Amino acid sequence: MIRYDRLDDDQKDFVDKEINKRGNVWIQGFAGSGKSVMLIHALRKKMVNNPNANVCVVVYTYSLIDMFKTGMAELGMPPIPVMTYHQFKNGYGNYDYIFCDEVQDLPADVLSQMKQRSQHVYVAGDSNQSIYENTVTTTEIGNIINARPFVLTRIYRLTRSIMNAVSNLLPNMDIFGSRRDMTKKDVSVRLGKGYDENEEVKYVWEQSSNATSEGYSAAVLLPKHDYIIDFANRLLRQNGKATWTLQENNWGKPDYNSLNSHFRNQGLKIEYVGNGYGSFQNAERNRNTILMTYHSAKGMDFDNVFLPFLSDDTSISRRDEETLFMVAITRSKMNLFITYSGYLHRLVSKFESTCQRIDLKASNQPADTNIDFDF
């Protein structure tokens, strides 16, 4: 969690002043502008000034719940209810303050409930990252809760190379309309072609393991659960381990507690995080590579992000493929690796010319000396 003294002047102004003004607020900004961090610090300030206030946090995914709880624990904050919008919608409690992240993913009726059940509502989100159906529009967010905007105009997370990739992928988004953190070192997006998916998995595993062994976070992101399971079993086979037999939970979905237990039993330092499974704190403590879907990674960031299997036959999403893929590539704070075999996916082709080509076979060497883990 970024400390208060590292917030910029606009963020400190919100935490110290804007949060004390009357009315509801909608915090806006591109991916990597610090919306979630600022929201947590504002929540902390509210609790310091109003220790008896009834407060909750509403988010979309279980991984965001994990992220908020981790950040609040690092700041020494008291336990505060953090829930998905489904849990909020099915509850009946009223609150003095509601804080909400990724507001663009919520249905309109949930936002209406927030206004009805709280005296003050603070929401953060980016309409450019809307990837779900039947959600609030930009106009509705302000109108339903009668919120005034607070706009963050500087991007901290993304390197210039990743911003270039976003600009080529979604030119109408005008990401360079925001100011970039000029102190951030630029690192090219790496693009590598493998002989097959097994070579991709081998490269990704070696490089992500190098990163986590040095204390940096590393996440492997895949668009769908079928690809998650395929990656997991290829990795297990390559390391001479028994593959995982699919176990389902009560809803007929993959039981990732079973997969994570299997990884531990087989001695592999990798962990699925999302859908209520796994833990960022546990992954950081044990220096595990994180395995996630694009959807679950929304709102997260990592030092190193790996996007394998990006060949032309990979299915990313039935709708808004460009937006979901933009979400995936903007999770990286520094190193972004994209790999494929066969023909390159059409979305990557949009910014292929801006990438640095890498040789996946070079991973047979003790270390890839071109990778920048010194940041």
Disulfide bonds with the S-S distance in Angstrom:
none
